[in-house]
């Protein structure tokens, strides 16, 4: 007869299961508590980093020195919380382990940045008052830049490596709040890497480019985004700047009409010819159709040297939106019949001038006055710190391009976003791109709108990247009557007044090939080309006011299907919405 007790073996199994279950529950509780604490520490890092950036920008070094140890403390705590044996063990659990790996890696990267990059940046801040190198009589004090180059180089190297590592972390594989913490910290690191990289580049390039070792001259091409070109807009006006020992003056401001179309076009690359024929080599207004500024810059320089017989040191291209960023730092300007500030300058330049000044020759004069007034207020009426911030925003939006005739400087420029070279795929992932070029013959892109999305994955066993562009003409329905003829183009190139005609080129990752190209779900004839090993597909689209169309291009093979895919696009007046969508396989 049984006494009701379980056999010893069964009791041992039960105890074992209970003990294991208890240990698992304790371990789960342990990592959850530590994970939440680590996420909180990383949130504190984000907040403190913002405070540190503000303190340095304000020149409050004592405050910055109090904040920096707090950042190091938060990152050290986050690293400790995510690096013990229990945490590392959870990284081996299928599916769930990606959460723990992502948190540990981002905490390690943040801690390395705090210890190896923050101190060099503070060294820079101690060396000079970042608000001190000022503008005086159109001059910039170049002396401090030599002192800060070395510590900025150290910080740039650390942050660049950290940014690359951070981009490799798959936040999409993690669950909230881990995913949110990883994304936020990754954004902090990317922003810091971008800012410090730009400052380091400036510390190296600005002294020689601003004439520390002898006078320099630069052609400045101002682009009009109301008539889109690959780099931003048609070349609407030009100026020649002279820089010597940090002092900048305007030497000459010719009109684009001073550069007649060439009978024999300048030499162009095969991809440019395939997409845009000889136009960029004949017409100076169209040079910025060339999507690679390392090609466009020399063409602009050659046109200038042919026309005026003088050698120049480089070419700078900016678009109209840069004026808005500069005036946000510098105030307002008056030119022709207009007074403009940061909020009104773009509508005036891209629309108001045409409505108020109907004569194209008079328009050129007004645009020249606007450029002169803008340069003057930027170089004499603004704080250098604010001006640099405005230019940094413009550069981040790809609205500034620089090419130099000096090989060492051009090598640095070409490796940065300022150089305007076609992007190079690498450890941080591949690029896809959208180039927009107007063929209406007017200024109708003031009313254009775009939405761009990418989708990556595997379709039918092939790694696949899809790029989708929705292009809209938001002009008034009565544009033919209500808009100036110079804006609509008045049918000069066979486009009905009020309509827009646009070349929309989409390129894929390096090594990938085009699988399909559709417009509104239907195939249609397209132009194709190669940018190196990138496949390019170009549609010609004509839209009436109120119409829109969607173009979808799929790329397969090498380079496709990468979750780190990023989008480059022509700078527009209003930045197009860029998103990632679910891939659609057919």
URSUL-V863056 format. One line per field, one symbol per residue. phi: phi as a letter, one per 20 degrees, with the letter a starting at -180 (. if undefined). psi: psi as a letter, one per 20 degrees, with the letter a starting at -180 (. if undefined). burial: I if it has 16 or more other C-alpha atoms within 10 Angstrom, else O. A space follows every 50 residues. Layout:
BEGIN
phi=???
psi=???
burial=???
END
This chain:
BEGIN
phi=.fenefggffffffffffffffffffffggfffffffffffffffgffff fffffffemefffffffgfffffffffffffdceffgffffefgmfffff ffffffffffffffeddffgffgffffcefeefddblmccfegffffdff fffffffffffffffffffeffeedgefffffffffffffffffffffff gffeefgffenfdqfccceddeedffcfcgeqaffebcbdddcblnedce ebcfefffdfgefdfffcffffffeclegfeddffdgffffdffefgfff fffffffdmcfcerccdcdffggfffffedocccbledcccfedffgffe bfgffecffgfffgffffffffffffffecdcfggfffffffffffemec ccccfegfffffffedfffmfgfdfafeoedcbcdccecfnccfffdebc ccccbcrcclndfccdcccddcdefgfdggeedgffffnlmfdmdggofd cceddcddffnedfebbcclndfbgcecbcdmdeecccddcdcegnebbc dccdccngnemefegdddbgfdgdgffdcddffddc
psi=pqjiqqqgghhggggggggggggggggggghgghgggghgghhhggghhg hggggghijmhgghhhhghgghgghgghghhkjrggghhiiipqghhhgh ggggghggghhgghhihgghhhgghhhqoiigoapolkqpoighhhhigg hhgghggghgghggghhipnhhirqqjggggggghhgggggghgghgggg ghhghgghhjkhjqqqqppoopqoiinqrgigrqohrqqpqppplippqp gqnrqhiinqqpgoqqpqqghghhhjbjghihphhjhjhpioiighghgg gggghggikpqrirpppqrhhhhghghhhicrqpqcjqpqahhigghghi ghghhhnhohghghgghghggghggghhiijqphghgggghggghhjkjp pppqioghghggghirhhijqqqpqbhirrqrqpppppkhkbliihjqqq ppqqpqbppkippppppppppqokqqhkhhhiqqhhghikjhkjppphrq pppoppqaqpiqqpgqpqoliqqrqrqqrpndjpppppqpppprpiqrqp ppppqrbpirjpijpqpqqpprgppqpprprpqoq.
burial=OOOOOOOOOOOOOOOOOOOOOOOOOOIOOOIOOIIIIIIIIIIIIIOIIO IIOOIIIOIIIOOIIOIIIIIIIIIIIIIIIIIOOOIIOIIOOOOOIIII IIIIIIIIIIIIIIIIIIIIIIOIIIOOIIOOIIIIOIIIIIOIIOOIII IIIIIIIIIIOIIIIIIIIIIIOIOOOIIIIIIOIIIIIIOIIIIIIIII IOIIIIIIIIIIOOIIIIIIIIIIIIIIIIIIIIIIIIIIIIIIIIIIII OOIOIIOOIOOOOOOOOIOOIIIOIIOIIIIIIIIIIIIIIIIIIIIIII IIIIOOOOOOOIIIIIIIIIIIIIIIIIIIIIIOIOOIOIIIOOIIIIII IOIIOOIOOOOOIIIIIIIIIIOIIIIIIIIIIIIIIIIIIIIIIOIIII IIIIOOOOIIOIIIOIIIIIIIIOIOOIIIIIIIIIIIIIIIIIIIIIII OIIIIIIIOOOOIIIIIIIIIIIIIOOOIIOOIIIIIIIIIOOOIIIIII IIIIIIIIIIIIIIOOIIIOOOOOOOOIIIIOOIIIIIIIIIIIIOOIOI IIIIIIIOIIIIIIIIIIIIIIIOOIOIOIOOIOOO
END
